[in-house]
Amino acid sequence: MVMGAALEDARHLAQRYDRMRQEAEAQVALDMSDKYMLS
């Protein structure tokens, strides 16, 4: 039973990490396009 809870936690953490990574990548893409527009 404890394993099931640990797996749920891991799944939530993985989803949160994935969302953070996607947001970070989007931010980098925006920053790069800003620099490209300025140059």
C-alpha positions as CSV (number, residue, x, y, z in Angstrom):
1,M,0.0,0.0,0.0
2,V,2.8,2.4,0.8
3,M,4.3,1.7,-2.6
4,G,1.1,2.8,-4.3
5,A,1.3,6.2,-2.5
6,A,5.0,6.5,-3.4
7,L,4.2,5.9,-7.0
8,E,1.4,8.5,-6.9
9,D,3.8,11.0,-5.4
10,A,6.4,10.2,-8.1
11,R,3.8,10.6,-10.8
12,H,2.8,14.0,-9.5
13,L,6.4,15.1,-9.2
14,A,7.1,14.0,-12.7
15,Q,4.1,15.9,-14.1
16,R,5.1,19.0,-12.2
17,Y,8.7,18.7,-13.4
18,D,7.5,18.2,-16.9
19,R,5.3,21.4,-16.7
20,M,8.2,23.4,-15.3
21,R,10.5,22.2,-18.0
22,Q,8.0,23.1,-20.7
23,E,7.5,26.6,-19.2
24,A,11.3,27.1,-19.0
25,E,11.7,26.0,-22.6
26,A,9.0,28.4,-23.7
27,Q,10.6,31.3,-21.7
28,V,14.0,30.5,-23.3
29,A,12.4,30.5,-26.8
30,L,10.8,33.9,-26.0
31,D,14.1,35.3,-24.7
32,M,15.9,34.1,-27.8
33,S,13.3,35.6,-30.2
34,D,13.5,38.9,-28.3
35,K,17.3,38.9,-28.8
36,Y,16.9,38.0,-32.4
37,M,14.4,40.8,-33.0
38,L,16.7,43.4,-31.3
39,S,19.8,42.4,-33.3
